[in-house]
């Protein structure tokens, strides 16, 4: 059996934000269990889920335009 990790640990391992891991849980991309107010996930499930999600390209809309 693989160890359980917290959402914060899962985000650090996957290189994403906590909000992203929570979104994966809501959408069913990542399975987890709730213990009180804390969600935990299996490390193996995190690897599977992170491999199925296509990374988005960075947003460029907030970049300042250079002065001309």
mmCIF file of the N, C-alpha and C atoms, coordinates in Angstrom:
data_MODEL
# 
_entry.id   MODEL 
# 
loop_
_atom_site.group_PDB 
_atom_site.id 
_atom_site.type_symbol 
_atom_site.label_atom_id 
_atom_site.label_alt_id 
_atom_site.label_comp_id 
_atom_site.label_asym_id 
_atom_site.label_entity_id 
_atom_site.label_seq_id 
_atom_site.pdbx_PDB_ins_code 
_atom_site.Cartn_x 
_atom_site.Cartn_y 
_atom_site.Cartn_z 
_atom_site.occupancy 
_atom_site.B_iso_or_equiv 
_atom_site.pdbx_formal_charge 
_atom_site.auth_seq_id 
_atom_site.auth_comp_id 
_atom_site.auth_asym_id 
_atom_site.auth_atom_id 
_atom_site.pdbx_PDB_model_num 
ATOM 1   N N  . UNK A 1 1  ? 0.846   -1.176 0.000   1.00 0.00 ? 1  UNK A N  1 
ATOM 2   C CA . UNK A 1 1  ? 0.000   0.000  0.000   1.00 0.00 ? 1  UNK A CA 1 
ATOM 3   C C  . UNK A 1 1  ? 0.892   1.240  0.000   1.00 0.00 ? 1  UNK A C  1 
ATOM 4   N N  . UNK A 1 2  ? 0.538   2.184  -0.832  1.00 0.00 ? 2  UNK A N  1 
ATOM 5   C CA . UNK A 1 2  ? 1.332   3.402  -0.935  1.00 0.00 ? 2  UNK A CA 1 
ATOM 6   C C  . UNK A 1 2  ? 0.942   4.387  0.157   1.00 0.00 ? 2  UNK A C  1 
ATOM 7   N N  . UNK A 1 3  ? 1.879   5.247  0.523   1.00 0.00 ? 3  UNK A N  1 
ATOM 8   C CA . UNK A 1 3  ? 1.575   6.206  1.585   1.00 0.00 ? 3  UNK A CA 1 
ATOM 9   C C  . UNK A 1 3  ? 0.599   7.283  1.135   1.00 0.00 ? 3  UNK A C  1 
ATOM 10  N N  . UNK A 1 4  ? -0.127  7.808  2.093   1.00 0.00 ? 4  UNK A N  1 
ATOM 11  C CA . UNK A 1 4  ? -1.019  8.932  1.836   1.00 0.00 ? 4  UNK A CA 1 
ATOM 12  C C  . UNK A 1 4  ? -0.251  10.219 2.063   1.00 0.00 ? 4  UNK A C  1 
ATOM 13  N N  . UNK A 1 5  ? -0.567  11.232 1.274   1.00 0.00 ? 5  UNK A N  1 
ATOM 14  C CA . UNK A 1 5  ? 0.053   12.540 1.428   1.00 0.00 ? 5  UNK A CA 1 
ATOM 15  C C  . UNK A 1 5  ? -1.042  13.601 1.439   1.00 0.00 ? 5  UNK A C  1 
ATOM 16  N N  . UNK A 1 6  ? -0.727  14.753 2.007   1.00 0.00 ? 6  UNK A N  1 
ATOM 17  C CA . UNK A 1 6  ? -1.700  15.842 2.081   1.00 0.00 ? 6  UNK A CA 1 
ATOM 18  C C  . UNK A 1 6  ? -1.801  16.561 0.740   1.00 0.00 ? 6  UNK A C  1 
ATOM 19  N N  . UNK A 1 7  ? -2.786  17.413 0.614   1.00 0.00 ? 7  UNK A N  1 
ATOM 20  C CA . UNK A 1 7  ? -2.967  18.203 -0.608  1.00 0.00 ? 7  UNK A CA 1 
ATOM 21  C C  . UNK A 1 7  ? -1.764  19.118 -0.819  1.00 0.00 ? 7  UNK A C  1 
ATOM 22  N N  . UNK A 1 8  ? -1.243  19.681 0.256   1.00 0.00 ? 8  UNK A N  1 
ATOM 23  C CA . UNK A 1 8  ? -0.074  20.564 0.141   1.00 0.00 ? 8  UNK A CA 1 
ATOM 24  C C  . UNK A 1 8  ? 1.129   19.779 -0.369  1.00 0.00 ? 8  UNK A C  1 
ATOM 25  N N  . UNK A 1 9  ? 1.357   18.600 0.174   1.00 0.00 ? 9  UNK A N  1 
ATOM 26  C CA . UNK A 1 9  ? 2.465   17.765 -0.280  1.00 0.00 ? 9  UNK A CA 1 
ATOM 27  C C  . UNK A 1 9  ? 2.257   17.331 -1.729  1.00 0.00 ? 9  UNK A C  1 
ATOM 28  N N  . UNK A 1 10 ? 1.019   17.021 -2.087  1.00 0.00 ? 10 UNK A N  1 
ATOM 29  C CA . UNK A 1 10 ? 0.711   16.618 -3.457  1.00 0.00 ? 10 UNK A CA 1 
ATOM 30  C C  . UNK A 1 10 ? 1.002   17.759 -4.432  1.00 0.00 ? 10 UNK A C  1 
ATOM 31  N N  . UNK A 1 11 ? 0.642   18.974 -4.047  1.00 0.00 ? 11 UNK A N  1 
ATOM 32  C CA . UNK A 1 11 ? 0.898   20.131 -4.906  1.00 0.00 ? 11 UNK A CA 1 
ATOM 33  C C  . UNK A 1 11 ? 2.389   20.337 -5.103  1.00 0.00 ? 11 UNK A C  1 
ATOM 34  N N  . UNK A 1 12 ? 3.164   20.196 -4.036  1.00 0.00 ? 12 UNK A N  1 
ATOM 35  C CA . UNK A 1 12 ? 4.613   20.355 -4.141  1.00 0.00 ? 12 UNK A CA 1 
ATOM 36  C C  . UNK A 1 12 ? 5.218   19.297 -5.045  1.00 0.00 ? 12 UNK A C  1 
ATOM 37  N N  . UNK A 1 13 ? 4.774   18.060 -4.902  1.00 0.00 ? 13 UNK A N  1 
ATOM 38  C CA . UNK A 1 13 ? 5.308   16.973 -5.727  1.00 0.00 ? 13 UNK A CA 1 
ATOM 39  C C  . UNK A 1 13 ? 4.951   17.134 -7.201  1.00 0.00 ? 13 UNK A C  1 
ATOM 40  N N  . UNK A 1 14 ? 3.731   17.605 -7.475  1.00 0.00 ? 14 UNK A N  1 
ATOM 41  C CA . UNK A 1 14 ? 3.281   17.740 -8.862  1.00 0.00 ? 14 UNK A CA 1 
ATOM 42  C C  . UNK A 1 14 ? 3.721   19.060 -9.486  1.00 0.00 ? 14 UNK A C  1 
ATOM 43  N N  . UNK A 1 15 ? 4.204   19.995 -8.668  1.00 0.00 ? 15 UNK A N  1 
ATOM 44  C CA . UNK A 1 15 ? 4.635   21.282 -9.190  1.00 0.00 ? 15 UNK A CA 1 
ATOM 45  C C  . UNK A 1 15 ? 3.470   22.179 -9.578  1.00 0.00 ? 15 UNK A C  1 
ATOM 46  N N  . UNK A 1 16 ? 2.364   22.045 -8.851  1.00 0.00 ? 16 UNK A N  1 
ATOM 47  C CA . UNK A 1 16 ? 1.174   22.854 -9.112  1.00 0.00 ? 16 UNK A CA 1 
ATOM 48  C C  . UNK A 1 16 ? 0.737   23.500 -7.804  1.00 0.00 ? 16 UNK A C  1 
ATOM 49  N N  . UNK A 1 17 ? -0.304  24.304 -7.871  1.00 0.00 ? 17 UNK A N  1 
ATOM 50  C CA . UNK A 1 17 ? -0.806  24.950 -6.660  1.00 0.00 ? 17 UNK A CA 1 
ATOM 51  C C  . UNK A 1 17 ? -1.771  24.025 -5.923  1.00 0.00 ? 17 UNK A C  1 
ATOM 52  N N  . UNK A 1 18 ? -2.023  24.391 -4.672  1.00 0.00 ? 18 UNK A N  1 
ATOM 53  C CA . UNK A 1 18 ? -3.011  23.655 -3.868  1.00 0.00 ? 18 UNK A CA 1 
ATOM 54  C C  . UNK A 1 18 ? -4.383  23.708 -4.517  1.00 0.00 ? 18 UNK A C  1 
ATOM 55  N N  . UNK A 1 19 ? -4.712  24.856 -5.097  1.00 0.00 ? 19 UNK A N  1 
ATOM 56  C CA . UNK A 1 19 ? -6.007  25.016 -5.759  1.00 0.00 ? 19 UNK A CA 1 
ATOM 57  C C  . UNK A 1 19 ? -6.147  24.043 -6.926  1.00 0.00 ? 19 UNK A C  1 
ATOM 58  N N  . UNK A 1 20 ? -5.063  23.789 -7.628  1.00 0.00 ? 20 UNK A N  1 
ATOM 59  C CA . UNK A 1 20 ? -5.102  22.839 -8.738  1.00 0.00 ? 20 UNK A CA 1 
ATOM 60  C C  . UNK A 1 20 ? -5.385  21.431 -8.237  1.00 0.00 ? 20 UNK A C  1 
ATOM 61  N N  . UNK A 1 21 ? -4.728  21.036 -7.167  1.00 0.00 ? 21 UNK A N  1 
ATOM 62  C CA . UNK A 1 21 ? -4.967  19.695 -6.604  1.00 0.00 ? 21 UNK A CA 1 
ATOM 63  C C  . UNK A 1 21 ? -6.406  19.586 -6.133  1.00 0.00 ? 21 UNK A C  1 
ATOM 64  N N  . UNK A 1 22 ? -6.921  20.641 -5.487  1.00 0.00 ? 22 UNK A N  1 
ATOM 65  C CA . UNK A 1 22 ? -8.328  20.623 -5.062  1.00 0.00 ? 22 UNK A CA 1 
ATOM 66  C C  . UNK A 1 22 ? -9.266  20.533 -6.260  1.00 0.00 ? 22 UNK A C  1 
ATOM 67  N N  . UNK A 1 23 ? -8.940  21.196 -7.351  1.00 0.00 ? 23 UNK A N  1 
ATOM 68  C CA . UNK A 1 23 ? -9.760  21.113 -8.567  1.00 0.00 ? 23 UNK A CA 1 
ATOM 69  C C  . UNK A 1 23 ? -9.719  19.696 -9.135  1.00 0.00 ? 23 UNK A C  1 
ATOM 70  N N  . UNK A 1 24 ? -8.561  19.056 -9.109  1.00 0.00 ? 24 UNK A N  1 
ATOM 71  C CA . UNK A 1 24 ? -8.459  17.669 -9.570  1.00 0.00 ? 24 UNK A CA 1 
ATOM 72  C C  . UNK A 1 24 ? -9.347  16.764 -8.722  1.00 0.00 ? 24 UNK A C  1 
ATOM 73  N N  . UNK A 1 25 ? -9.395  17.008 -7.414  1.00 0.00 ? 25 UNK A N  1 
ATOM 74  C CA . UNK A 1 25 ? -10.256 16.216 -6.534  1.00 0.00 ? 25 UNK A CA 1 
ATOM 75  C C  . UNK A 1 25 ? -11.727 16.428 -6.877  1.00 0.00 ? 25 UNK A C  1 
ATOM 76  N N  . UNK A 1 26 ? -12.135 17.692 -7.083  1.00 0.00 ? 26 UNK A N  1 
ATOM 77  C CA . UNK A 1 26 ? -13.541 17.987 -7.416  1.00 0.00 ? 26 UNK A CA 1 
ATOM 78  C C  . UNK A 1 26 ? -13.951 17.377 -8.749  1.00 0.00 ? 26 UNK A C  1 
ATOM 79  N N  . UNK A 1 27 ? -13.062 17.427 -9.727  1.00 0.00 ? 27 UNK A N  1 
ATOM 80  C CA . UNK A 1 27 ? -13.375 16.916 -11.071 1.00 0.00 ? 27 UNK A CA 1 
ATOM 81  C C  . UNK A 1 27 ? -13.252 15.402 -11.187 1.00 0.00 ? 27 UNK A C  1 
ATOM 82  N N  . UNK A 1 28 ? -12.694 14.758 -10.171 1.00 0.00 ? 28 UNK A N  1 
ATOM 83  C CA . UNK A 1 28 ? -12.536 13.313 -10.221 1.00 0.00 ? 28 UNK A CA 1 
ATOM 84  C C  . UNK A 1 28 ? -11.268 12.867 -10.927 1.00 0.00 ? 28 UNK A C  1 
ATOM 85  N N  . UNK A 1 29 ? -10.385 13.804 -11.267 1.00 0.00 ? 29 UNK A N  1 
ATOM 86  C CA . UNK A 1 29 ? -9.115  13.450 -11.899 1.00 0.00 ? 29 UNK A CA 1 
ATOM 87  C C  . UNK A 1 29 ? -8.220  12.749 -10.879 1.00 0.00 ? 29 UNK A C  1 
ATOM 88  N N  . UNK A 1 30 ? -8.324  13.180 -9.643  1.00 0.00 ? 30 UNK A N  1 
ATOM 89  C CA . UNK A 1 30 ? -7.541  12.622 -8.552  1.00 0.00 ? 30 UNK A CA 1 
ATOM 90  C C  . UNK A 1 30 ? -8.497  12.123 -7.470  1.00 0.00 ? 30 UNK A C  1 
ATOM 91  N N  . UNK A 1 31 ? -8.273  10.910 -7.005  1.00 0.00 ? 31 UNK A N  1 
ATOM 92  C CA . UNK A 1 31 ? -9.091  10.365 -5.933  1.00 0.00 ? 31 UNK A CA 1 
ATOM 93  C C  . UNK A 1 31 ? -8.447  10.688 -4.600  1.00 0.00 ? 31 UNK A C  1 
ATOM 94  N N  . UNK A 1 32 ? -9.268  10.977 -3.614  1.00 0.00 ? 32 UNK A N  1 
ATOM 95  C CA . UNK A 1 32 ? -8.759  11.277 -2.289  1.00 0.00 ? 32 UNK A CA 1 
ATOM 96  C C  . UNK A 1 32 ? -9.767  10.896 -1.232  1.00 0.00 ? 32 UNK A C  1 
ATOM 97  N N  . UNK A 1 33 ? -9.317  10.986 -0.001  1.00 0.00 ? 33 UNK A N  1 
ATOM 98  C CA . UNK A 1 33 ? -10.196 10.719 1.137   1.00 0.00 ? 33 UNK A CA 1 
ATOM 99  C C  . UNK A 1 33 ? -10.147 11.916 2.064   1.00 0.00 ? 33 UNK A C  1 
ATOM 100 N N  . UNK A 1 34 ? -11.272 12.192 2.665   1.00 0.00 ? 34 UNK A N  1 
ATOM 101 C CA . UNK A 1 34 ? -11.363 13.317 3.577   1.00 0.00 ? 34 UNK A CA 1 
ATOM 102 C C  . UNK A 1 34 ? -11.340 12.807 5.012   1.00 0.00 ? 34 UNK A C  1 
ATOM 103 N N  . UNK A 1 35 ? -10.443 13.364 5.782   1.00 0.00 ? 35 UNK A N  1 
ATOM 104 C CA . UNK A 1 35 ? -10.353 13.042 7.203   1.00 0.00 ? 35 UNK A CA 1 
ATOM 105 C C  . UNK A 1 35 ? -10.550 14.356 7.943   1.00 0.00 ? 35 UNK A C  1 
ATOM 106 N N  . UNK A 1 36 ? -11.722 14.532 8.505   1.00 0.00 ? 36 UNK A N  1 
ATOM 107 C CA . UNK A 1 36 ? -12.051 15.816 9.123   1.00 0.00 ? 36 UNK A CA 1 
ATOM 108 C C  . UNK A 1 36 ? -12.140 16.884 8.043   1.00 0.00 ? 36 UNK A C  1 
ATOM 109 N N  . UNK A 1 37 ? -11.310 17.897 8.163   1.00 0.00 ? 37 UNK A N  1 
ATOM 110 C CA . UNK A 1 37 ? -11.274 18.968 7.168   1.00 0.00 ? 37 UNK A CA 1 
ATOM 111 C C  . UNK A 1 37 ? -10.121 18.807 6.189   1.00 0.00 ? 37 UNK A C  1 
ATOM 112 N N  . UNK A 1 38 ? -9.366  17.723 6.317   1.00 0.00 ? 38 UNK A N  1 
ATOM 113 C CA . UNK A 1 38 ? -8.167  17.522 5.519   1.00 0.00 ? 38 UNK A CA 1 
ATOM 114 C C  . UNK A 1 38 ? -8.381  16.446 4.460   1.00 0.00 ? 38 UNK A C  1 
ATOM 115 N N  . UNK A 1 39 ? -7.964  16.736 3.240   1.00 0.00 ? 39 UNK A N  1 
ATOM 116 C CA . UNK A 1 39 ? -7.987  15.756 2.171   1.00 0.00 ? 39 UNK A CA 1 
ATOM 117 C C  . UNK A 1 39 ? -6.615  15.100 2.091   1.00 0.00 ? 39 UNK A C  1 
ATOM 118 N N  . UNK A 1 40 ? -6.597  13.795 1.854   1.00 0.00 ? 40 UNK A N  1 
ATOM 119 C CA . UNK A 1 40 ? -5.355  13.084 1.615   1.00 0.00 ? 40 UNK A CA 1 
ATOM 120 C C  . UNK A 1 40 ? -5.499  12.289 0.327   1.00 0.00 ? 40 UNK A C  1 
ATOM 121 N N  . UNK A 1 41 ? -4.381  12.073 -0.340  1.00 0.00 ? 41 UNK A N  1 
ATOM 122 C CA . UNK A 1 41 ? -4.366  11.319 -1.593  1.00 0.00 ? 41 UNK A CA 1 
ATOM 123 C C  . UNK A 1 41 ? -3.232  10.314 -1.536  1.00 0.00 ? 41 UNK A C  1 
ATOM 124 N N  . UNK A 1 42 ? -3.354  9.256  -2.321  1.00 0.00 ? 42 UNK A N  1 
ATOM 125 C CA . UNK A 1 42 ? -2.270  8.284  -2.407  1.00 0.00 ? 42 UNK A CA 1 
ATOM 126 C C  . UNK A 1 42 ? -1.240  8.801  -3.400  1.00 0.00 ? 42 UNK A C  1 
ATOM 127 N N  . UNK A 1 43 ? 0.023   8.613  -3.064  1.00 0.00 ? 43 UNK A N  1 
ATOM 128 C CA . UNK A 1 43 ? 1.108   9.112  -3.908  1.00 0.00 ? 43 UNK A CA 1 
ATOM 129 C C  . UNK A 1 43 ? 1.029   8.525  -5.318  1.00 0.00 ? 43 UNK A C  1 
ATOM 130 N N  . UNK A 1 44 ? 0.683   7.248  -5.448  1.00 0.00 ? 44 UNK A N  1 
ATOM 131 C CA . UNK A 1 44 ? 0.571   6.624  -6.769  1.00 0.00 ? 44 UNK A CA 1 
ATOM 132 C C  . UNK A 1 44 ? -0.541  7.257  -7.598  1.00 0.00 ? 44 UNK A C  1 
ATOM 133 N N  . UNK A 1 45 ? -1.655  7.580  -6.961  1.00 0.00 ? 45 UNK A N  1 
ATOM 134 C CA . UNK A 1 45 ? -2.750  8.223  -7.675  1.00 0.00 ? 45 UNK A CA 1 
ATOM 135 C C  . UNK A 1 45 ? -2.353  9.610  -8.162  1.00 0.00 ? 45 UNK A C  1 
ATOM 136 N N  . UNK A 1 46 ? -1.528  10.290 -7.386  1.00 0.00 ? 46 UNK A N  1 
ATOM 137 C CA . UNK A 1 46 ? -1.063  11.617 -7.791  1.00 0.00 ? 46 UNK A CA 1 
ATOM 138 C C  . UNK A 1 46 ? -0.234  11.514 -9.064  1.00 0.00 ? 46 UNK A C  1 
ATOM 139 N N  . UNK A 1 47 ? 0.659   10.562 -9.125  1.00 0.00 ? 47 UNK A N  1 
ATOM 140 C CA . UNK A 1 47 ? 1.495   10.380 -10.324 1.00 0.00 ? 47 UNK A CA 1 
ATOM 141 C C  . UNK A 1 47 ? 0.625   10.099 -11.547 1.00 0.00 ? 47 UNK A C  1 
ATOM 142 N N  . UNK A 1 48 ? -0.388  9.272  -11.379 1.00 0.00 ? 48 UNK A N  1 
ATOM 143 C CA . UNK A 1 48 ? -1.289  8.948  -12.486 1.00 0.00 ? 48 UNK A CA 1 
ATOM 144 C C  . UNK A 1 48 ? -2.056  10.180 -12.926 1.00 0.00 ? 48 UNK A C  1 
ATOM 145 N N  . UNK A 1 49 ? -2.605  10.927 -11.962 1.00 0.00 ? 49 UNK A N  1 
ATOM 146 C CA . UNK A 1 49 ? -3.412  12.102 -12.281 1.00 0.00 ? 49 UNK A CA 1 
ATOM 147 C C  . UNK A 1 49 ? -2.578  13.191 -12.930 1.00 0.00 ? 49 UNK A C  1 
ATOM 148 N N  . UNK A 1 50 ? -1.383  13.428 -12.405 1.00 0.00 ? 50 UNK A N  1 
ATOM 149 C CA . UNK A 1 50 ? -0.523  14.483 -12.952 1.00 0.00 ? 50 UNK A CA 1 
ATOM 150 C C  . UNK A 1 50 ? -0.104  14.154 -14.388 1.00 0.00 ? 50 UNK A C  1 
ATOM 151 N N  . UNK A 1 51 ? -0.007  12.873 -14.708 1.00 0.00 ? 51 UNK A N  1 
ATOM 152 C CA . UNK A 1 51 ? 0.377   12.472 -16.054 1.00 0.00 ? 51 UNK A CA 1 
ATOM 153 C C  . UNK A 1 51 ? -0.745  12.603 -17.069 1.00 0.00 ? 51 UNK A C  1 
ATOM 154 N N  . UNK A 1 52 ? -1.987  12.699 -16.620 1.00 0.00 ? 52 UNK A N  1 
ATOM 155 C CA . UNK A 1 52 ? -3.112  12.772 -17.544 1.00 0.00 ? 52 UNK A CA 1 
ATOM 156 C C  . UNK A 1 52 ? -3.520  14.196 -17.873 1.00 0.00 ? 52 UNK A C  1 
ATOM 157 N N  . UNK A 1 53 ? -2.991  15.167 -17.124 1.00 0.00 ? 53 UNK A N  1 
ATOM 158 C CA . UNK A 1 53 ? -3.396  16.557 -17.306 1.00 0.00 ? 53 UNK A CA 1 
ATOM 159 C C  . UNK A 1 53 ? -2.407  17.256 -18.219 1.00 0.00 ? 53 UNK A C  1 
ATOM 160 N N  . UNK A 1 54 ? -2.944  17.926 -19.232 1.00 0.00 ? 54 UNK A N  1 
ATOM 161 C CA . UNK A 1 54 ? -2.103  18.650 -20.174 1.00 0.00 ? 54 UNK A CA 1 
ATOM 162 C C  . UNK A 1 54 ? -1.800  20.034 -19.595 1.00 0.00 ? 54 UNK A C  1 
ATOM 163 N N  . UNK A 1 55 ? -0.509  20.407 -19.485 1.00 0.00 ? 55 UNK A N  1 
ATOM 164 C CA . UNK A 1 55 ? -0.197  21.724 -18.937 1.00 0.00 ? 55 UNK A CA 1 
ATOM 165 C C  . UNK A 1 55 ? -0.672  22.844 -19.857 1.00 0.00 ? 55 UNK A C  1 
ATOM 166 N N  . UNK A 1 56 ? -1.119  23.920 -19.263 1.00 0.00 ? 56 UNK A N  1 
ATOM 167 C CA . UNK A 1 56 ? -1.559  25.073 -20.036 1.00 0.00 ? 56 UNK A CA 1 
ATOM 168 C C  . UNK A 1 56 ? -0.362  25.956 -20.362 1.00 0.00 ? 56 UNK A C  1 
ATOM 169 N N  . UNK A 1 57 ? -0.529  26.728 -21.401 1.00 0.00 ? 57 UNK A N  1 
ATOM 170 C CA . UNK A 1 57 ? 0.537   27.675 -21.715 1.00 0.00 ? 57 UNK A CA 1 
ATOM 171 C C  . UNK A 1 57 ? 0.394   28.875 -20.783 1.00 0.00 ? 57 UNK A C  1 
ATOM 172 N N  . UNK A 1 58 ? 1.496   29.542 -20.463 1.00 0.00 ? 58 UNK A N  1 
ATOM 173 C CA . UNK A 1 58 ? 1.402   30.678 -19.546 1.00 0.00 ? 58 UNK A CA 1 
ATOM 174 C C  . UNK A 1 58 ? 0.586   31.818 -20.134 1.00 0.00 ? 58 UNK A C  1 
ATOM 175 N N  . UNK A 1 59 ? -0.103  32.523 -19.266 1.00 0.00 ? 59 UNK A N  1 
ATOM 176 C CA . UNK A 1 59 ? -0.876  33.681 -19.708 1.00 0.00 ? 59 UNK A CA 1 
ATOM 177 C C  . UNK A 1 59 ? 0.065   34.849 -19.934 1.00 0.00 ? 59 UNK A C  1 
ATOM 178 N N  . UNK A 1 60 ? -0.141  35.538 -21.031 1.00 0.00 ? 60 UNK A N  1 
ATOM 179 C CA . UNK A 1 60 ? 0.718   36.667 -21.365 1.00 0.00 ? 60 UNK A CA 1 
ATOM 180 C C  . UNK A 1 60 ? -0.010  37.990 -21.237 1.00 0.00 ? 60 UNK A C  1 
ATOM 181 N N  . UNK A 1 61 ? -1.264  37.984 -20.898 1.00 0.00 ? 61 UNK A N  1 
ATOM 182 C CA . UNK A 1 61 ? -2.071  39.188 -20.855 1.00 0.00 ? 61 UNK A CA 1 
ATOM 183 C C  . UNK A 1 61 ? -1.672  40.172 -19.772 1.00 0.00 ? 61 UNK A C  1 
ATOM 184 N N  . UNK A 1 62 ? -1.017  39.705 -18.721 1.00 0.00 ? 62 UNK A N  1 
ATOM 185 C CA . UNK A 1 62 ? -0.662  40.592 -17.620 1.00 0.00 ? 62 UNK A CA 1 
ATOM 186 C C  . UNK A 1 62 ? 0.708   41.223 -17.775 1.00 0.00 ? 62 UNK A C  1 
ATOM 187 N N  . UNK A 1 63 ? 1.404   40.900 -18.838 1.00 0.00 ? 63 UNK A N  1 
ATOM 188 C CA . UNK A 1 63 ? 2.736   41.452 -19.030 1.00 0.00 ? 63 UNK A CA 1 
ATOM 189 C C  . UNK A 1 63 ? 2.613   42.917 -19.464 1.00 0.00 ? 63 UNK A C  1 
ATOM 190 N N  . UNK A 1 64 ? 3.484   43.753 -18.929 1.00 0.00 ? 64 UNK A N  1 
ATOM 191 C CA . UNK A 1 64 ? 3.482   45.161 -19.307 1.00 0.00 ? 64 UNK A CA 1 
ATOM 192 C C  . UNK A 1 64 ? 4.084   45.317 -20.701 1.00 0.00 ? 64 UNK A C  1 
ATOM 193 N N  . UNK A 1 65 ? 3.483   46.173 -21.475 1.00 0.00 ? 65 UNK A N  1 
ATOM 194 C CA . UNK A 1 65 ? 4.028   46.461 -22.792 1.00 0.00 ? 65 UNK A CA 1 
ATOM 195 C C  . UNK A 1 65 ? 5.226   47.376 -22.640 1.00 0.00 ? 65 UNK A C  1 
ATOM 196 N N  . UNK A 1 66 ? 6.228   47.133 -23.458 1.00 0.00 ? 66 UNK A N  1 
ATOM 197 C CA . UNK A 1 66 ? 7.419   47.963 -23.373 1.00 0.00 ? 66 UNK A CA 1 
ATOM 198 C C  . UNK A 1 66 ? 7.117   49.363 -23.932 1.00 0.00 ? 66 UNK A C  1 
ATOM 199 N N  . UNK A 1 67 ? 7.743   50.357 -23.341 1.00 0.00 ? 67 UNK A N  1 
ATOM 200 C CA . UNK A 1 67 ? 7.529   51.752 -23.778 1.00 0.00 ? 67 UNK A CA 1 
ATOM 201 C C  . UNK A 1 67 ? 8.183   51.953 -25.138 1.00 0.00 ? 67 UNK A C  1 
ATOM 202 N N  . UNK A 1 68 ? 7.470   52.578 -26.018 1.00 0.00 ? 68 UNK A N  1 
ATOM 203 C CA . UNK A 1 68 ? 8.022   52.779 -27.362 1.00 0.00 ? 68 UNK A CA 1 
ATOM 204 C C  . UNK A 1 68 ? 8.312   54.194 -27.629 1.00 0.00 ? 68 UNK A C  1 
# 
